[in-house]
Amino acid sequence: MIAAIEGKVVIKEPTSVHVKTLSGVTYKIAVSLYCAASINSDIVELKITQIIREDANLLFGFLDSDEQRMFEQLIKLSGIGTSTALAICSTLTPGLFAKALTSSDTNALIKVPGIGLKSAKRILVELGEFVLQSSISASSQSQTEAKLALEALGFKSEKIKAVLFTCKGATTQELIKEALSKLQ
């Protein structure tokens, strides 16, 4: 399975790029409009979602891992194919998509070509728990750092976990200050 491709952009179109690797192989990779617009150098590295079918070996490229995760979640849904998922990625950024899901905004999804009210409602129901990977990793890293700092100060691990779960700080320092006030 191909996880990423790095090489020189030979042809750039609105919905696909041709990338020539150092080994001389050129791959045609489908991309969203946002991804194509963000490619502004000759050399590019794309994260790849590879779909192998009886009649095709398809490559979909992403610069942003949140966009790739969004695409992969969408193609798992019944009735949403790769072209529709790519249309959603081209219409909504991962942040706008997550916001539409959390606020149950069918109007944002209806703007996508090929998505009607019925499909929009189904997407909202089935992907209601979609969370951006970048927000997960940033918050969990801050939580881990705060936990280690509080353990170094002598607090018990179980108490720290319970208190950090209730803290709302975004950075490590904010979490530590808030946790210390609750632990005292």
N, C-alpha and C positions, 0 to 999 in steps of 0.2 A: 504494500500500500504506500502511496506517495503522500508524505506529510507536508513537504514544502519544496518549492522550486526556486532556485536563484539563477539569474542569468540576464542577458541583454534583451531589452524589449525591441523586437524586430518590427512588429506591426501593432499599432494601438488603435482600437476601435471603441465606440461607446460601450459595448457590452462584452468585449473580449480583447485579450492581448495574446500575442505570439511571443513566447520567451524562448530564446536560444541559450542552452546551457553550455558550459565549457567543453562538454563532451561532443558538442555539435548537433545534439538533438533539439529540435524546435517543438515546443508544446503549445497547442491552442488552449487557452484557459478562459472560461467564462467568468466575468466579473460584474459586479453591480456598477451602476453609474457613479456612485460615490467613490468606489475603489478606483475606477478608471480615471476619474478626475484627480485623484490624489497621487497617481503615478506621474511624477514629473522629472524623473531621471532615466538615464539609459539602462542602468542596472537596477533590478528589483528582486526582492525576495517575497514570495507569496506563500501564505499558509494555504494548504490544499485540502479540499474535501473531494475525494475520488468516489465516483459512483460507477460501478461496473454492472452492465446489463448484458443480456444475450446479444444485443445488436450494437452496443456502444460502450466505450470507456470514456466517461465524462470527467473533466477536471473543472473545479470551481475554485477560484482564487480569492484570497482575502488579505488585506493589509492589517485589519483589525480583528483580534481574536473574538471580541464581542459580536461582531458582524457574522463571523463564521459560526459561532454558537447559535445565534439567532437563526441562520439559514438551516443548520442541522436540526434544530428543534422544529422548524416549520415543515421540513420535508418528511418528518415522522408522522405528521397529521394526515388522516385519510382525506383524499380529495385535493391535497396541496402538492403539486409536482414541483420539479426543480425550476421551471420557468416562472411559476407563480411566486415561489419563495424568493427567487432572484428579483422579481418585480417589487416585492415587499421590501427587500434590502435596498433597492434602488429608490424607493419612494420615502421610506422612513429610516432614519439613523437608528442604531441600537438604543440610544437614549430615548428618542421619541417613541420607539416601539414599546419599550419597557413602561414608559409613562402612559401610553395608550392602554396597555394591559392593566396597569394598576388603577387607572381611573375609569376603566370599562368604556373607553371612547370608541364606539363603533364608527363614528364619522371619520376618524383618522385612518382606519383600515379600509373604509369604502373608497377612499381616494386612490387606492391601488388599482390599476387596471386588472380586471378579472376577478375582483373580490366584491361580492354583493353583500347585502345585509345578513343573509343566512350564514354565509361563510365567515363573515366578520364576527358574528355572535359565537360561532363554534370555536374560532381561534381564541377569543377572549375566555371562553370556558375552559378549553383544553390547555392553554398556556398561561393561565392566571398566575402561576408561580414563577414566571420567567424573571430571573435576576441577572444583572450584568456581572460577568466574571470579574471585571476590573474592580467593581465596588466590593465584591466578596473578598478578593485577595487583599485589598488595602485595609479593610476593616479587620480581617482576621490577623493580619500582620501586626497591627496596632494592639489588638487584644492580646496576642502572644507576648509582645514586648512588655506590655503593662503587667501581665501576669508574672513574667520573670522578674521584673523590677520589684513587685510587691512581695514575691517569695524571698527575694534577697533581703528585704526589710524584716523578714521573720514572720509574715502572716501565713496561715495555713492555706494549702491549695484549695480545699473544698470551699472555704469561706470566700476566697478570692474569686473563684468561678461564679459563685452565687451573686456576689456583688457586681462583678464586671458585666454579668448578664443584664443588670438593671441600668448600667451606665449608658449615657447617650453621647459621650465625647467622641470626636472623630479622630483626633490624633492621639498618639501614645501619651503625651504629656497631659492632655485633657482627661483621658481615662484614668491616669494615675491620681491626679488631683481629686477627681470626683470619687474614686474608689477609696482613697485615704480618708476623705470626709465621712464616708459611709461606714468604714471599718473602725473608726475611732469611737 
